[in-house]
Amino acid sequence: MFKITPQCSVCKKEIQANEEIFVKMRYPESKGMTEIKAFLQYQGKIICNECNEK
């Protein structure tokens, strides 16, 4: 499977493991199980802590 490299949608900084992030997204309509990292990458905007504080 392809490796997902998450990046901040504002500053394009690569997100490291265990780093605190914020995700802006709509609440999903459907129920079910999914791989959370891929879901957040494709359905939300990942924002690093530094950009969120600005």
C-alpha positions in Angstrom: 0.0 0.0 0.0 1.1 3.6 -0.6 2.7 5.5 2.3 0.7 8.6 3.2 2.9 11.6 4.2 0.6 14.0 6.0 1.4 17.7 5.6 0.0 20.9 7.1 -2.4 22.4 4.6 -1.2 25.9 5.5 2.6 25.8 5.8 3.2 22.4 4.0 5.3 21.1 7.0 5.4 17.3 7.3 3.5 16.1 10.3 5.6 13.8 12.6 4.3 10.9 14.7 2.6 11.9 18.0 2.5 15.6 17.0 -0.6 17.5 18.0 -2.6 18.5 15.0 -6.0 20.0 14.2 -8.3 18.7 11.4 -11.0 20.8 9.8 -13.7 18.6 8.2 -17.4 17.9 7.9 -18.9 15.3 10.1 -19.3 12.1 7.9 -22.8 10.9 6.9 -22.0 7.3 6.6 -21.2 4.8 9.3 -18.6 2.1 9.2 -15.0 1.3 9.9 -12.2 3.0 8.1 -8.4 3.5 8.3 -8.3 6.8 10.2 -5.1 8.2 8.8 -6.2 7.9 5.2 -9.7 9.2 6.1 -8.2 12.3 7.7 -5.8 12.9 4.9 -8.4 12.7 2.1 -11.5 14.1 3.9 -10.1 16.9 6.1 -7.6 19.7 6.2 -4.7 19.0 8.5 -3.4 22.0 10.4 -0.2 21.9 12.5 -0.3 23.4 16.0 1.9 26.4 15.1 -0.4 27.4 12.2 -3.5 26.9 14.4 -2.1 29.3 17.0 -1.6 32.1 14.4 
